[in-house]
Amino acid sequence: MKKTTAMVIAASTLLMLTGCGGGVSPSQSATEEVVEVSTNGKPLTLGLTYVPNVQFSPVYVAAEDSIFTSAGLGVSVRHHGADEGLFSALISGDEDVVIASGDEVLQARAQGVDIVSIGAFYQEYPVEIIVPEGSPITSFADLKGKRVGLPGEFGSNWFGLLAALDEAGLARDDITVVPVGFTQAASLVSGEVDAIVGFSNSDAVQLQEMDFAARSLPLPDDVPLVGASIITTQAWLADNERNAKHLVDSLTAAMDKIAANPTYALEVSAKWDDTLSDPGARAGAKATLAATIPLWVGEHGADATQDLERWEKMGPFLAEVLGDPAVAEHAEGAATNQYVSQ
């Protein structure tokens, strides 16, 4: 087993742009890293979850190559504390924009948080069910009676599992949910669980790096769930329409640059993530980046355009699987393409 690589990719599972501590919970013991990128123009603070990681390389490249400054943006990049709520700093005003999962935006809005998505960070929803290669589980229906591991009953992993159960006509009680924290891969390898809910660009990659033969059952393309997005508050947006547009443009420009030269993205990310000085960690990051680029860049390049129909459908879908009608009631206006260059 490639232990160093596995540890690094396991940390990346924490990232995956989920509100692991609860969307609007106050910070318990937040630790943060703030890096001043520029003071050219009106500065903004861009929030990223937890530790520096290659999954955030569009931000790092936009800073390194002065893409932000060329757009007249001053940007401070802030990594959240591990116990900090996903949107806590956004609510308090300590952050202006955050990269977060779209599904959790609707949960936060249902709790009265007036936030909005101004662009897609991922074009696809990367959550999937992962099983050992030799498992008898070949469909979501086969999960019945099985032990399924995931961090807990929150965030994108949980929403993805509920979507899989809904697709198969199964109920929550038809399976045994096993909270394993962010050790899904290890729990599958050890046999603690029969299947895990993970991400195509972290958990699946980690298992591959651990030389563990596994299969993925992706969610159907029409499942109305939205992944990583560029999120801000309506209050900030009202005074920063120009900055919002240039931020979205800067991130997509960096994505295109990374797709053309992934090695360069690793070099830039290493300036932020000092674990990449280790060869094993570097190999793990390279594999993670290779699996993440397709989430940013499609046939016609990087595009932050959001599928507003999917956002619209996500409200009633989450309301149904979560049993919370308020999620659907607050879905209108949760996302806009006004700040995405066409």
C-alpha positions as a Markdown table, in Angstrom:
| # | Residue | x | y | z |
|---|---|---|---|---|
| 1 | Met | 0.0 | 0.0 | 0.0 |
| 2 | Lys | 1.3 | 3.4 | -0.9 |
| 3 | Lys | 0.8 | 4.9 | 2.6 |
| 4 | Thr | 2.0 | 8.4 | 2.1 |
| 5 | Thr | 0.0 | 8.9 | -1.1 |
| 6 | Ala | -3.1 | 7.3 | 0.6 |
| 7 | Met | -2.8 | 9.7 | 3.5 |
| 8 | Val | -2.6 | 12.8 | 1.3 |
| 9 | Ile | -5.5 | 11.7 | -0.9 |
| 10 | Ala | -7.5 | 10.9 | 2.3 |
| 11 | Ala | -7.0 | 14.5 | 3.3 |
| 12 | Ser | -8.3 | 15.6 | -0.1 |
| 13 | Thr | -11.6 | 13.7 | 0.7 |
| 14 | Leu | -12.1 | 16.3 | 3.4 |
| 15 | Leu | -12.0 | 19.0 | 0.8 |
| 16 | Met | -14.5 | 17.9 | -1.8 |
| 17 | Leu | -16.4 | 21.1 | -1.2 |
| 18 | Thr | -18.8 | 19.8 | 1.4 |
| 19 | Gly | -20.0 | 21.5 | 4.5 |
| 20 | Cys | -18.7 | 18.7 | 6.7 |
| 21 | Gly | -19.3 | 20.6 | 9.9 |
| 22 | Gly | -22.8 | 21.7 | 8.9 |
| 23 | Gly | -23.6 | 24.5 | 6.6 |
| 24 | Val | -24.2 | 27.4 | 9.0 |
| 25 | Ser | -22.7 | 26.1 | 12.2 |
| 26 | Pro | -20.4 | 28.6 | 14.0 |
| 27 | Ser | -16.7 | 27.8 | 14.1 |
| 28 | Gln | -15.6 | 25.6 | 17.0 |
| 29 | Ser | -11.9 | 25.9 | 16.8 |
| 30 | Ala | -11.1 | 27.4 | 13.4 |
| 31 | Thr | -7.6 | 27.5 | 12.2 |
| 32 | Glu | -7.0 | 29.4 | 9.0 |
| 33 | Glu | -4.3 | 30.2 | 6.5 |
| 34 | Val | -4.7 | 33.6 | 4.8 |
| 35 | Val | -2.5 | 34.4 | 1.8 |
| 36 | Glu | -2.6 | 37.9 | 0.4 |
| 37 | Val | -2.5 | 37.6 | -3.4 |
| 38 | Ser | -3.0 | 41.2 | -4.5 |
| 39 | Thr | -4.3 | 44.6 | -3.5 |
| 40 | Asn | -4.9 | 45.8 | -7.0 |
| 41 | Gly | -8.4 | 47.1 | -7.3 |
| 42 | Lys | -11.0 | 46.2 | -4.6 |
| 43 | Pro | -9.9 | 43.2 | -2.6 |
| 44 | Leu | -12.1 | 40.2 | -1.9 |
| 45 | Thr | -11.6 | 37.2 | 0.3 |
| 46 | Leu | -12.1 | 33.8 | -1.3 |
| 47 | Gly | -12.8 | 30.9 | 1.0 |
| 48 | Leu | -11.6 | 27.3 | 0.4 |
| 49 | Thr | -12.3 | 24.4 | 2.6 |
| 50 | Tyr | -9.6 | 23.1 | 5.0 |
| 51 | Val | -6.1 | 22.5 | 3.9 |
| 52 | Pro | -4.4 | 23.5 | 0.6 |
| 53 | Asn | -4.9 | 20.9 | -2.1 |
| 54 | Val | -4.4 | 20.5 | -5.8 |
| 55 | Gln | -8.2 | 20.5 | -6.2 |
| 56 | Phe | -8.0 | 24.2 | -5.6 |
| 57 | Ser | -5.2 | 24.7 | -8.2 |
| 58 | Pro | -7.4 | 27.1 | -10.4 |
| 59 | Val | -7.2 | 29.5 | -7.5 |
| 60 | Tyr | -3.5 | 29.1 | -7.0 |
| 61 | Val | -2.7 | 29.4 | -10.7 |
| 62 | Ala | -4.9 | 32.5 | -11.0 |
| 63 | Ala | -2.9 | 34.0 | -8.2 |
| 64 | Glu | 0.5 | 32.8 | -9.4 |
| 65 | Asp | 0.0 | 34.0 | -13.0 |
| 66 | Ser | -1.6 | 37.3 | -12.1 |
| 67 | Ile | -4.8 | 36.3 | -13.7 |
| 68 | Phe | -6.7 | 37.9 | -10.8 |
| 69 | Thr | -4.6 | 41.1 | -10.9 |
| 70 | Ser | -5.0 | 41.4 | -14.7 |
| 71 | Ala | -8.7 | 41.4 | -14.1 |
| 72 | Gly | -8.3 | 44.3 | -11.6 |
| 73 | Leu | -9.0 | 42.0 | -8.6 |
| 74 | Gly | -7.3 | 41.9 | -5.3 |
| 75 | Val | -7.8 | 38.5 | -3.7 |
| 76 | Ser | -7.1 | 37.0 | -0.3 |
| 77 | Val | -7.3 | 33.2 | -0.2 |
| 78 | Arg | -8.5 | 31.8 | 3.1 |
| 79 | His | -8.5 | 28.1 | 4.0 |
| 80 | His | -11.2 | 27.2 | 6.6 |
| 81 | Gly | -10.5 | 25.6 | 10.0 |
| 82 | Ala | -11.5 | 21.9 | 10.2 |
| 83 | Asp | -14.3 | 22.6 | 12.7 |
| 84 | Glu | -15.6 | 25.7 | 10.9 |
| 85 | Gly | -19.0 | 25.7 | 9.3 |
| 86 | Leu | -18.9 | 25.8 | 5.5 |
| 87 | Phe | -20.7 | 29.2 | 5.3 |
| 88 | Ser | -19.8 | 30.6 | 8.7 |
| 89 | Ala | -17.2 | 33.0 | 7.4 |
| 90 | Leu | -19.4 | 34.1 | 4.5 |
| 91 | Ile | -22.2 | 34.9 | 6.9 |
| 92 | Ser | -19.9 | 36.8 | 9.3 |
| 93 | Gly | -18.3 | 38.8 | 6.4 |
| 94 | Asp | -14.9 | 37.3 | 6.9 |
| 95 | Glu | -15.2 | 35.8 | 3.4 |
| 96 | Asp | -16.8 | 37.3 | 0.3 |
| 97 | Val | -17.0 | 34.2 | -1.8 |
| 98 | Val | -16.5 | 30.5 | -1.1 |
| 99 | Ile | -16.1 | 27.4 | -3.2 |
| 100 | Ala | -18.8 | 25.0 | -1.9 |
| 101 | Ser | -21.2 | 22.3 | -3.0 |
| 102 | Gly | -24.4 | 23.6 | -4.6 |
| 103 | Asp | -26.6 | 21.1 | -2.8 |
| 104 | Glu | -25.6 | 22.5 | 0.5 |
| 105 | Val | -26.5 | 26.0 | -0.7 |
| 106 | Leu | -30.2 | 25.0 | -0.7 |
| 107 | Gln | -29.9 | 23.7 | 2.8 |
| 108 | Ala | -28.4 | 26.9 | 4.0 |
| 109 | Arg | -31.0 | 29.0 | 2.2 |
| 110 | Ala | -33.7 | 27.0 | 3.9 |
| 111 | Gln | -32.1 | 28.1 | 7.2 |
| 112 | Gly | -32.4 | 31.7 | 6.2 |
| 113 | Val | -28.9 | 32.3 | 4.8 |
| 114 | Asp | -29.2 | 34.6 | 1.7 |
| 115 | Ile | -26.5 | 33.1 | -0.5 |
| 116 | Val | -26.4 | 32.5 | -4.2 |
| 117 | Ser | -24.2 | 30.6 | -6.7 |
| 118 | Ile | -22.7 | 32.7 | -9.4 |
| 119 | Gly | -20.9 | 30.0 | -11.4 |
| 120 | Ala | -20.1 | 26.3 | -11.6 |
| 121 | Phe | -16.7 | 25.2 | -10.3 |
| 122 | Tyr | -17.5 | 21.6 | -11.3 |
| 123 | Gln | -19.6 | 20.8 | -14.3 |
| 124 | Glu | -20.5 | 17.3 | -13.0 |
| 125 | Tyr | -21.5 | 15.8 | -9.6 |
| 126 | Pro | -18.7 | 13.5 | -8.7 |
| 127 | Val | -20.4 | 11.5 | -6.0 |
| 128 | Glu | -20.6 | 7.7 | -6.6 |
| 129 | Ile | -21.0 | 4.4 | -4.9 |
| 130 | Ile | -17.8 | 2.4 | -4.8 |
| 131 | Val | -17.5 | -1.3 | -4.1 |
| 132 | Pro | -14.8 | -4.0 | -4.3 |
| 133 | Glu | -14.2 | -5.4 | -7.8 |
| 134 | Gly | -15.5 | -8.8 | -6.8 |
| 135 | Ser | -18.5 | -7.5 | -5.0 |
| 136 | Pro | -22.0 | -8.9 | -5.8 |
| 137 | Ile | -23.2 | -5.3 | -5.7 |
| 138 | Thr | -23.8 | -4.4 | -9.4 |
| 139 | Ser | -26.7 | -1.9 | -9.0 |
| 140 | Phe | -28.1 | 0.4 | -6.4 |
| 141 | Ala | -30.8 | -2.1 | -5.7 |
| 142 | Asp | -28.1 | -4.6 | -4.5 |
| 143 | Leu | -27.3 | -2.3 | -1.6 |
| 144 | Lys | -30.3 | -3.7 | 0.2 |
| 145 | Gly | -29.1 | -5.3 | 3.5 |
| 146 | Lys | -25.6 | -4.0 | 3.0 |
| 147 | Arg | -23.3 | -1.9 | 5.1 |
| 148 | Val | -22.6 | 1.5 | 3.4 |
| 149 | Gly | -19.8 | 3.7 | 4.7 |
| 150 | Leu | -19.7 | 7.5 | 4.5 |
| 151 | Pro | -18.6 | 10.4 | 6.6 |
| 152 | Gly | -22.0 | 10.9 | 8.2 |
| 153 | Glu | -25.6 | 11.9 | 7.4 |
| 154 | Phe | -24.7 | 15.3 | 6.0 |
| 155 | Gly | -23.2 | 16.8 | 2.9 |
| 156 | Ser | -22.8 | 15.6 | -0.6 |
| 157 | Asn | -21.9 | 12.1 | 0.3 |
| 158 | Trp | -25.2 | 11.8 | 2.2 |
| 159 | Phe | -27.2 | 13.5 | -0.6 |
| 160 | Gly | -25.6 | 11.1 | -3.1 |
| 161 | Leu | -26.5 | 8.1 | -1.1 |
| 162 | Leu | -30.1 | 9.2 | -0.7 |
| 163 | Ala | -30.2 | 9.7 | -4.5 |
| 164 | Ala | -28.9 | 6.2 | -5.1 |
| 165 | Leu | -31.5 | 4.8 | -2.7 |
| 166 | Asp | -34.3 | 6.8 | -4.4 |
| 167 | Glu | -33.2 | 5.5 | -7.8 |
| 168 | Ala | -33.4 | 1.9 | -6.5 |
| 169 | Gly | -36.7 | 2.4 | -4.7 |
| 170 | Leu | -35.0 | 1.7 | -1.4 |
| 171 | Ala | -35.5 | 3.4 | 2.0 |
| 172 | Arg | -32.9 | 4.5 | 4.5 |
| 173 | Asp | -33.7 | 1.5 | 6.7 |
| 174 | Asp | -33.0 | -1.0 | 3.9 |
| 175 | Ile | -29.3 | -0.5 | 4.4 |
| 176 | Thr | -27.0 | -0.1 | 7.4 |
| 177 | Val | -25.4 | 3.4 | 7.3 |
| 178 | Val | -21.9 | 3.2 | 8.8 |
| 179 | Pro | -20.4 | 6.6 | 9.7 |
| 180 | Val | -16.7 | 6.2 | 9.1 |
| 181 | Gly | -15.5 | 9.8 | 9.0 |
| 182 | Phe | -13.3 | 10.6 | 6.1 |
| 183 | Thr | -11.8 | 7.1 | 6.0 |
| 184 | Gln | -14.1 | 5.6 | 3.4 |
| 185 | Ala | -11.3 | 4.0 | 1.4 |
| 186 | Ala | -9.7 | 2.4 | 4.4 |
| 187 | Ser | -13.1 | 1.1 | 5.6 |
| 188 | Leu | -13.7 | -0.6 | 2.3 |
| 189 | Val | -10.3 | -2.1 | 2.1 |
| 190 | Ser | -10.6 | -3.5 | 5.6 |
| 191 | Gly | -14.0 | -5.0 | 5.0 |
| 192 | Glu | -15.7 | -2.9 | 7.6 |
| 193 | Val | -18.3 | -1.9 | 5.0 |
| 194 | Asp | -19.6 | -3.5 | 1.8 |
| 195 | Ala | -19.7 | -0.2 | -0.1 |
| 196 | Ile | -18.8 | 3.4 | 0.3 |
| 197 | Val | -20.1 | 6.7 | -0.9 |
| 198 | Gly | -17.2 | 8.7 | -2.3 |
| 199 | Phe | -15.9 | 11.0 | -5.0 |
| 200 | Ser | -14.6 | 10.1 | -8.4 |
| 201 | Asn | -11.6 | 12.4 | -8.0 |
| 202 | Ser | -10.6 | 11.5 | -4.4 |
| 203 | Asp | -11.9 | 8.2 | -2.9 |
| 204 | Ala | -11.8 | 6.3 | -6.2 |
| 205 | Val | -8.3 | 7.7 | -6.9 |
| 206 | Gln | -7.2 | 6.8 | -3.4 |
| 207 | Leu | -8.2 | 3.2 | -3.8 |
| 208 | Gln | -6.4 | 3.0 | -7.1 |
| 209 | Glu | -3.2 | 4.4 | -5.4 |
| 210 | Met | -3.7 | 1.7 | -2.7 |
| 211 | Asp | -3.7 | -1.0 | -5.4 |
| 212 | Phe | -7.2 | -2.0 | -4.3 |
| 213 | Ala | -9.4 | -3.2 | -7.1 |
| 214 | Ala | -12.7 | -1.4 | -7.0 |
| 215 | Arg | -15.7 | -0.6 | -9.1 |
| 216 | Ser | -17.7 | 2.6 | -9.2 |
| 217 | Leu | -21.5 | 2.9 | -9.6 |
| 218 | Pro | -22.0 | 6.5 | -10.8 |
| 219 | Leu | -25.3 | 8.3 | -10.1 |
| 220 | Pro | -27.5 | 8.7 | -13.2 |
| 221 | Asp | -26.8 | 11.8 | -15.3 |
| 222 | Asp | -30.3 | 13.2 | -14.6 |
| 223 | Val | -30.1 | 13.1 | -10.8 |
| 224 | Pro | -30.7 | 16.8 | -9.9 |
| 225 | Leu | -27.8 | 17.4 | -7.6 |
| 226 | Val | -25.2 | 20.2 | -8.1 |
| 227 | Gly | -21.6 | 19.9 | -7.1 |
| 228 | Ala | -18.8 | 22.5 | -6.4 |
| 229 | Ser | -20.0 | 26.0 | -7.2 |
| 230 | Ile | -18.8 | 29.6 | -6.7 |
| 231 | Ile | -20.9 | 31.0 | -3.8 |
| 232 | Thr | -21.4 | 34.5 | -2.4 |
| 233 | Thr | -24.0 | 36.5 | -0.5 |
| 234 | Gln | -26.7 | 38.7 | -2.1 |
| 235 | Ala | -25.4 | 41.6 | 0.0 |
| 236 | Trp | -21.8 | 41.3 | -1.4 |
| 237 | Leu | -23.1 | 40.7 | -4.9 |
| 238 | Ala | -25.2 | 43.9 | -4.9 |
| 239 | Asp | -22.0 | 46.0 | -4.5 |
| 240 | Asn | -19.6 | 43.9 | -6.5 |
| 241 | Glu | -21.1 | 42.8 | -9.8 |
| 242 | Arg | -18.0 | 43.7 | -11.7 |
| 243 | Asn | -15.8 | 41.8 | -9.3 |
| 244 | Ala | -18.1 | 38.8 | -9.4 |
| 245 | Lys | -17.8 | 38.5 | -13.1 |
| 246 | His | -14.1 | 38.9 | -13.2 |
| 247 | Leu | -13.6 | 36.3 | -10.5 |
| 248 | Val | -15.6 | 33.7 | -12.4 |
| 249 | Asp | -13.7 | 34.6 | -15.6 |
| 250 | Ser | -10.4 | 34.3 | -13.8 |
| 251 | Leu | -11.1 | 30.9 | -12.4 |
| 252 | Thr | -12.2 | 29.5 | -15.8 |
| 253 | Ala | -9.1 | 31.0 | -17.4 |
| 254 | Ala | -7.0 | 29.2 | -14.9 |
| 255 | Met | -8.8 | 25.9 | -15.4 |
| 256 | Asp | -8.0 | 26.1 | -19.1 |
| 257 | Lys | -4.4 | 26.8 | -18.4 |
| 258 | Ile | -4.2 | 23.8 | -16.0 |
| 259 | Ala | -5.8 | 21.5 | -18.6 |
| 260 | Ala | -3.1 | 22.5 | -21.1 |
| 261 | Asn | -0.3 | 22.0 | -18.6 |
| 262 | Pro | -1.2 | 19.9 | -15.5 |
| 263 | Thr | 2.5 | 19.6 | -14.5 |
| 264 | Tyr | 2.6 | 23.4 | -14.0 |
| 265 | Ala | -0.5 | 23.2 | -11.8 |
| 266 | Leu | 1.3 | 20.7 | -9.6 |
| 267 | Glu | 4.3 | 23.0 | -9.4 |
| 268 | Val | 2.2 | 26.0 | -8.4 |
| 269 | Ser | 0.1 | 23.9 | -5.9 |
| 270 | Ala | 3.4 | 22.8 | -4.2 |
| 271 | Lys | 4.0 | 26.4 | -3.2 |
| 272 | Trp | 0.8 | 26.3 | -1.2 |
| 273 | Asp | 0.8 | 22.6 | -0.1 |
| 274 | Asp | 4.2 | 21.7 | 1.3 |
| 275 | Thr | 3.3 | 18.0 | 1.5 |
| 276 | Leu | 3.9 | 17.9 | -2.2 |
| 277 | Ser | 7.6 | 17.9 | -1.6 |
| 278 | Asp | 7.2 | 14.2 | -0.8 |
| 279 | Pro | 7.3 | 12.1 | -4.0 |
| 280 | Gly | 4.4 | 9.8 | -2.9 |
| 281 | Ala | 2.2 | 12.8 | -2.1 |
| 282 | Arg | 3.1 | 14.3 | -5.4 |
| 283 | Ala | 2.1 | 11.2 | -7.2 |
| 284 | Gly | -1.2 | 11.2 | -5.4 |
| 285 | Ala | -1.8 | 14.8 | -6.2 |
| 286 | Lys | -1.1 | 14.1 | -9.9 |
| 287 | Ala | -3.7 | 11.4 | -9.9 |
| 288 | Thr | -6.2 | 13.6 | -8.1 |
| 289 | Leu | -5.6 | 16.4 | -10.6 |
| 290 | Ala | -6.0 | 14.1 | -13.6 |
| 291 | Ala | -9.4 | 13.0 | -12.2 |
| 292 | Thr | -10.4 | 16.6 | -11.4 |
| 293 | Ile | -9.6 | 18.3 | -14.7 |
| 294 | Pro | -12.6 | 16.7 | -16.5 |
| 295 | Leu | -14.9 | 18.2 | -13.8 |
| 296 | Trp | -13.6 | 21.7 | -14.8 |
| 297 | Val | -13.0 | 21.4 | -18.5 |
| 298 | Gly | -15.3 | 19.9 | -21.2 |
| 299 | Glu | -15.1 | 19.5 | -24.9 |
| 300 | His | -15.1 | 23.3 | -25.5 |
| 301 | Gly | -12.9 | 24.3 | -22.5 |
| 302 | Ala | -13.7 | 25.5 | -19.0 |
| 303 | Asp | -17.2 | 26.9 | -18.6 |
| 304 | Ala | -18.8 | 28.2 | -15.4 |
| 305 | Thr | -22.3 | 28.2 | -16.9 |
| 306 | Gln | -24.7 | 26.6 | -14.5 |
| 307 | Asp | -27.5 | 24.2 | -15.4 |
| 308 | Leu | -30.3 | 26.3 | -14.0 |
| 309 | Glu | -32.9 | 23.7 | -14.7 |
| 310 | Arg | -31.0 | 21.2 | -12.6 |
| 311 | Trp | -30.8 | 23.8 | -9.8 |
| 312 | Glu | -34.6 | 24.2 | -10.1 |
| 313 | Lys | -35.2 | 20.5 | -9.9 |
| 314 | Met | -32.8 | 20.1 | -7.0 |
| 315 | Gly | -35.1 | 22.0 | -4.6 |
| 316 | Pro | -38.1 | 19.6 | -4.7 |
| 317 | Phe | -35.7 | 16.5 | -5.0 |
| 318 | Leu | -33.8 | 17.4 | -1.8 |
| 319 | Ala | -37.0 | 18.4 | -0.1 |
| 320 | Glu | -38.4 | 14.9 | -0.8 |
| 321 | Val | -35.3 | 12.8 | 0.1 |
| 322 | Leu | -34.5 | 15.0 | 3.2 |
| 323 | Gly | -38.1 | 15.3 | 4.3 |
| 324 | Asp | -37.7 | 19.1 | 4.5 |
| 325 | Pro | -40.2 | 21.2 | 2.4 |
| 326 | Ala | -38.3 | 24.4 | 3.3 |
| 327 | Val | -35.5 | 23.3 | 0.9 |
| 328 | Ala | -37.8 | 23.5 | -2.1 |
| 329 | Glu | -39.4 | 26.7 | -0.9 |
| 330 | His | -36.0 | 28.5 | -0.9 |
| 331 | Ala | -34.7 | 27.1 | -4.2 |
| 332 | Glu | -35.8 | 30.0 | -6.4 |
| 333 | Gly | -33.0 | 32.4 | -7.1 |
| 334 | Ala | -30.3 | 30.2 | -5.7 |
| 335 | Ala | -28.2 | 30.3 | -8.8 |
| 336 | Thr | -27.6 | 32.8 | -11.7 |
| 337 | Asn | -25.6 | 32.8 | -14.9 |
| 338 | Gln | -25.5 | 36.6 | -15.0 |
| 339 | Tyr | -21.8 | 36.7 | -14.1 |
| 340 | Val | -20.7 | 34.0 | -16.5 |
| 341 | Ser | -19.2 | 35.1 | -19.8 |
| 342 | Gln | -21.1 | 33.6 | -22.7 |
